[in-house]
Every structure is written in structure tokens, then in C-alpha cells.
Amino acid sequence: MPEPVAPRPSRYKDSPTAWLIFAVGVFAYFSAVAQRTSFGVATVEAADRFQTAASGLSLFSMMQVLVYAALQVPVGVLVDRFGPRILITVGAVAMAAGQLQLSAAQSVAEGVVGRILVGAGDAATFVCVMRLLPVWFSALKVPMLTQVVGMTGNLGQLFSVIPFAALLHVVGWVPSFAVMAAIALLAAVLSGLFLRSNPPGARELNDAISLATVRTSMGQAIKEPGTQLGFWVHFTVQFVGNTFALMWAYPYLQNAQGLDPTQASAVMTVYVVFNVAVAPVIGKLSARFARRRSTLSLACVLVSWAGWTALLVWPGHAPAVVVYVAVCMIALSLPASMLAFDIVRSFNPPQRNGTATGLANVGGFAASLLAIYVTGLVLDLLFGAGITPTLYDADAFRPAIAAQALVALVGTVAILRCTRKVRRVHGPDSV
């Protein structure tokens, strides 16, 4: 009797099983972004709770982002070896622990520990969800599903902006962050039960992990010009909206634009809804103009900074319509940053896709870390020197936000250089 033939992995592409796995994966990412952005909604309350200045307050997000960025490459290596299921589950548990720690924290040091745990768990989520897409879905669907992942993350931020913010104002600090921990635990349970790293009969993972194999895989990914370009695209595009959402949105809108908490929440709701609405458009453009993704990313950078420029040069408080339009222009940076992963995937084989994606993902969060720190530093220096009467003075935000343009300038120059390198190696119409 002949031996039974193993089912062809292609049978599982785009199957109901694939869509179930995708649904669980994007819920895990929804939860991760909600955990990530929850502190940004609570910065005003955190300043009162921990009695700290702008630079001290920025330490919460800085350490969270630092840990996230530092773990991207290790997570990429581990997911290429062990698959997304284990890492997503463990990451969700870590985020639940971090939110519980933050809920009980009474000092800056205790609170920072909680955000470090959130950053570590968050680091294990996005790269792993992205790793699932080419394994379970056909190539033509992957760019659009990449944007759906980003859209779902934006919905996680929307959850922070509306339900979590409302809960925080009604029931207070401890119960609100405990609810966030419960959502993370739910994501852990669902991931452990339903996620599968590969279709039956497929082997998309590395067979072993050792110092030599890690060094080889990382070396190949780093040397690939497409990975380098993905890093700098993510660096330059993503930090604009990420820094705004993670740290400075509410202090800026309330102090520099004179909005009350309800008005600021309305602006941030539009910010997130615009992200969700524009993401499919970016996905279609990425698929249709795959050989012009570098140019498309630079165009999105220009739009985002045009939004900031309008707010920073407007005398006094900008009219509401200007604030809403400018914030939407800033918001474009988040879905546009997903172009980096389409670029990376185009130039790396599946066996090192997680490693290369992790490397590229470091870019945006490294830039976010720099921008968060620079903004807080300028605010503190102006207040400490007596130039501004209050820490979050409206005029202080102008130079503080403008200082972020230095980060964008470095990234833009790097994108142009890497684009030339990719085209020299892979052909003039490669990106």
C-alpha cells in the first residue's frame, strides 16, 4: 500500500483556516497597539500621579520604545526559528503583566518597569503577525492584508482614545489599566489556542538556531540593500505619527491649541479613523506601484510634515478645521510606514523574512525614541531657562516639535542613498 501523501501547503493558502489565523493574529496586534498607546492617552493624569516634568514623563514612552526597538532583531530571529504562535502568546502575557504593574505603580521607576514589560510584549507581536501573511496567503493578497494589519492597529489606538480614555476619567487609574491587562490576557489565550505558524506539510521555519546561523541570517539581511531601504523608510515615515500618538498628542492639543480633553479626544478619533480609511488606499498603491514604493514613501513624508508646518507657523490657536486637516496629514505617516515591509519582503526569502522585518521595524521606533526625547528636552530647557512661563507653554511646543525635523532630514537623505543602491544592485525599476 502506498504511503499517504501529505496535503499540499498551497491548499491552505487563502483558506478558512488561514482567515481564522489571520483574525486571531490581528486581534493580538489590536491588543498590542491598545496597550502601546494607552499611556499616551493618560499622560496628563500620569504627570499628576507621578509628579514629574516633561523629560521624566517622556521616560515612560522612551523606555517602552527603546525596549521595543532593541528586541526587534532578536524577535525576528526567534520567529524564523520557532514561529509566531509561541512569541505572540508570550508577548501578550508580558503586556498584561506590564499593565498590571503600571496600574499599581506609585513612583516613576515602578511605572517605567510596567512600560518596559509592555514594550517587550509589544515587540513580539507585529513582526510575528507579519510573518504569518506570506505563509497563509497568496502573494497578491499580502500587500492589502499588510495594510489591514495596520488598520487593525489603528483601531487599537482608537480603543485607547475613546473607551479607555472614558474609562480612565470615570473609574480612575488602577481599574482602567487592569481592564487593559485583561484584554492582553484574552489575546494570549486566543493566540495559544488558534494560531498555527505553518500550514500542514509546509516548512517555512529555520531548522535550528545557533550563533552561526543567526550571524549568517542577520548578515545576509543587513547586506541586502532592500532591507536597508526598508529600515530607512520606516525610520523616516513612521516616527511622525508614532511620536504624536504615543506621547505628545494630548499635551500638544490641550496646551498649544487650547482644546479641552473632550475636543482633544475628538481630534484623536479623527486621527485614527483617517488612518483606517486611508490604509486600503496605501495598500492598493503599494501593489500597483511596487517599483515606485520609495518615491511613494517620500511623498507621504512631505504630506505629514506639511501638516506639522501648518500648525507650527499658524499664529496663536489654529482654527478647528486647520487642526483636523493637519492632524490627518500627520496621521498619513502610520499607514504609509507599512510600505517599508512591502519593500523588505520583496528582497528577502521567507527563511529570513522575520529577521529582515525586525531589522526594518527597528527604524521607526528608533526614530520615535529620538523624537520623543528631543521634544521633551527642548520643553524642559525652555522652561528651566525661564524663557517660557509653563512647561507646556504653547510657544514652547513650536521649537520642540520643529526639532523633530532633524530626524526626518537624516532619514530622507538615507532613503535617497539607499534607493540608488537598490536600483544599482537590482535594476533601475526595482523600487
Residue pairs with C-beta under 8 A, 6 or more apart in sequence:
6 200
6 201
7 199
7 200
7 201
8 201
9 198
9 199
9 200
9 201
9 202
11 199
12 18
12 136
12 199
12 200
12 202
13 136
13 137
13 138
13 199
14 136
14 137
14 138
14 141
15 136
17 136
17 196
17 199
18 136
18 137
18 199
20 194
21 132
21 136
21 194
21 195
21 196
22 132
22 133
22 136
22 137
22 145
24 190
24 191
24 194
24 195
25 84
25 88
25 128
25 129
25 132
25 149
25 191
25 195
26 129
26 148
26 149
26 152
27 152
27 187
27 190
28 88
28 91
28 92
28 125
28 129
28 187
28 190
28 191
29 125
29 126
29 129
29 149
29 152
29 153
29 156
30 152
30 153
30 155
30 156
30 159
30 187
31 92
31 95
31 156
31 183
31 184
31 186
31 187
32 91
32 92
32 95
32 121
32 122
32 125
32 126
32 153
32 156
32 184
32 187
33 122
33 152
33 153
33 154
33 156
33 157
34 156
34 157
34 159
34 160
34 164
34 180
34 183
35 95
35 98
35 99
35 118
35 121
35 122
35 180
35 183
35 184
36 64
36 118
36 119
36 122
36 156
36 246
37 156
37 157
37 160
37 161
37 245
37 246
38 99
38 160
38 164
38 177
38 180
39 46
39 60
39 61
39 64
39 102
39 115
39 118
39 246
40 61
40 160
40 245
40 246
40 247
40 249
40 250
41 160
41 161
41 164
41 165
41 168
41 250
42 165
42 168
42 173
42 176
43 57
43 247
43 250
43 251
44 250
44 251
44 254
44 261
45 168
45 173
46 52
46 57
46 60
46 111
47 57
49 173
50 56
50 57
50 105
50 107
50 108
50 111
52 59
52 108
53 380
53 383
53 391
54 251
54 376
54 379
54 380
54 383
54 391
54 392
55 376
55 377
55 379
55 380
56 108
57 376
58 247
58 372
58 373
58 375
58 376
59 108
59 112
60 108
60 111
60 112
60 115
61 115
61 246
61 247
61 372
62 369
62 372
62 373
63 112
63 115
63 116
63 119
64 115
64 116
64 118
64 119
64 122
64 246
65 119
65 246
65 365
65 368
65 369
65 372
66 119
66 369
67 116
67 119
67 120
67 123
68 119
68 120
68 122
68 123
68 365
69 123
69 361
69 362
69 365
69 366
69 369
70 123
71 119
71 120
71 123
71 124
72 123
72 127
72 358
72 359
72 361
72 362
72 365
73 218
73 355
73 358
73 359
73 362
74 358
75 87
75 123
75 124
75 127
75 128
75 354
75 358
76 127
76 354
76 355
76 356
76 357
76 358
76 359
77 209
77 214
77 217
77 218
77 354
77 355
77 358
78 87
78 209
78 354
79 87
79 127
79 128
79 131
79 354
79 358
80 131
80 205
80 206
80 217
80 351
80 352
80 353
80 354
80 355
81 205
81 206
81 208
81 209
82 197
82 205
82 209
83 131
83 197
83 198
83 205
84 128
84 129
84 131
84 132
84 195
84 197
85 191
85 192
85 195
85 196
85 197
87 124
87 125
87 128
88 124
88 125
88 128
88 129
88 187
88 191
88 195
89 188
89 191
89 192
89 195
90 121
90 124
90 188
91 120
91 121
91 122
91 123
91 124
91 125
91 128
92 121
92 125
92 184
92 185
92 187
92 188
92 191
93 121
93 184
93 185
93 188
94 117
94 118
94 120
94 121
94 124
95 117
95 118
95 121
95 122
95 181
95 184
96 121
96 181
96 182
96 184
96 185
96 188
97 117
97 121
97 181
98 113
98 114
98 115
98 116
98 117
98 118
98 119
98 120
98 121
99 114
99 118
99 177
99 178
99 180
99 181
99 184
100 114
100 177
100 178
100 181
101 110
101 111
101 113
101 114
101 117
102 111
102 114
102 115
102 118
102 177
103 114
103 173
103 174
103 175
103 176
103 177
103 178
103 181
104 110
104 174
105 111
105 113
105 114
121 184
126 149
126 153
126 361
127 354
127 357
127 358
127 361
128 354
129 149
130 146
130 149
130 341
130 354
130 357
131 197
131 353
131 354
131 357
132 195
132 197
133 142
133 145
133 146
133 149
134 142
134 345
134 350
134 353
135 197
135 198
135 199
135 202
135 204
135 350
136 199
137 145
140 287
142 345
143 283
143 286
143 287
143 290
143 342
144 280
144 283
144 284
144 287
146 283
146 286
146 338
146 341
146 342
147 279
147 280
147 282
147 283
147 286
147 335
147 338
148 279
148 280
148 283
149 338
150 275
150 279
150 334
150 335
150 337
150 338
151 275
151 276
151 279
151 280
151 335
153 334
154 272
154 275
154 276
154 279
154 334
154 335
155 272
155 276
157 245
157 272
157 275
158 269
158 272
158 273
158 276
161 265
161 268
161 269
161 271
161 272
162 265
162 269
164 176
164 179
164 180
165 261
165 265
167 175
167 176
167 179
168 176
169 261
197 204
197 205
198 204
198 205
204 350
204 351
205 351
206 213
206 217
206 351
217 351
217 352
217 355
218 355
218 359
220 352
221 227
221 348
221 352
221 355
221 356
221 359
222 228
222 359
224 347
224 348
224 356
225 347
225 418
225 421
225 422
225 425
225 426
226 343
226 344
226 346
226 347
226 348
226 422
226 426
226 431
227 344
227 347
227 348
227 356
227 359
227 360
228 418
228 421
228 422
229 294
229 343
229 415
229 418
229 419
229 421
229 422
229 431
230 340
230 341
230 343
230 344
230 356
230 359
230 360
230 363
231 340
231 359
231 360
231 362
231 363
232 363
232 411
232 414
232 415
232 418
233 293
233 294
233 297
233 337
233 339
233 340
233 343
233 360
233 363
233 415
234 337
234 340
234 341
234 360
234 361
234 362
234 363
234 364
235 363
235 364
235 366
235 367
235 411
235 414
236 297
236 301
236 363
236 367
236 408
236 411
236 412
236 414
236 415
237 297
237 300
237 301
237 304
237 333
237 336
237 337
237 339
237 340
237 364
237 411
238 333
238 334
238 337
238 340
238 363
238 364
238 365
238 367
238 368
239 333
239 364
239 365
239 367
239 368
239 370
239 371
239 404
239 407
239 408
240 301
240 304
240 305
240 308
240 330
240 333
240 404
240 408
241 275
241 304
241 330
241 331
241 332
241 333
241 334
241 337
242 333
242 334
242 337
242 364
242 365
242 368
243 368
243 371
243 372
243 375
243 404
244 252
244 271
244 330
245 268
245 271
245 334
246 368
246 372
247 372
247 375
247 376
248 372
248 375
248 401
249 264
249 268
249 271
250 261
250 264
250 268
251 392
252 397
252 401
253 259
253 263
253 264
253 267
253 268
253 323
254 260
254 261
254 264
254 392
255 390
255 392
255 393
255 394
255 397
256 392
256 394
256 397
256 398
257 311
257 317
257 318
257 323
257 394
258 317
258 394
259 267
259 323
267 323
267 324
267 327
268 327
270 324
270 327
270 328
271 327
271 328
271 330
271 331
272 331
274 327
274 328
274 331
274 332
275 331
275 334
275 335
278 331
278 332
278 335
279 335
279 338
282 300
282 335
282 336
282 338
282 339
283 338
285 296
286 293
286 296
286 338
286 339
286 342
289 296
290 342
290 346
291 429
291 430
291 431
292 431
293 339
293 342
293 343
293 431
294 343
294 415
294 418
294 419
294 422
294 431
296 336
296 339
297 336
297 339
297 340
297 415
298 412
298 415
298 416
300 332
300 333
300 336
300 339
301 333
301 336
301 408
301 411
301 412
303 329
303 332
304 329
304 330
304 332
304 333
304 336
305 405
305 408
306 329
307 325
307 326
307 327
307 328
307 329
307 330
307 332
308 326
308 329
308 330
308 401
308 404
310 318
310 322
310 325
310 326
310 329
311 318
311 322
311 323
311 326
312 398
312 401
312 402
314 322
316 394
317 394
318 326
337 364
340 360
340 361
340 363
340 364
341 357
341 360
341 361
343 360
343 431
344 353
344 356
344 357
344 359
344 360
345 353
345 356
345 357
346 431
347 356
347 422
347 426
348 356
363 411
367 407
367 411
370 407
371 404
371 407
374 400
374 403
374 404
374 406
374 407
375 400
375 401
375 403
375 404
376 400
378 396
378 399
378 400
378 403
379 391
379 392
379 396
379 397
379 400
380 391
382 388
382 393
382 396
382 399
382 400
383 390
383 391
383 393
383 396
387 396
388 395
388 396
390 396
419 431
422 430
422 431
423 429
423 430
423 431
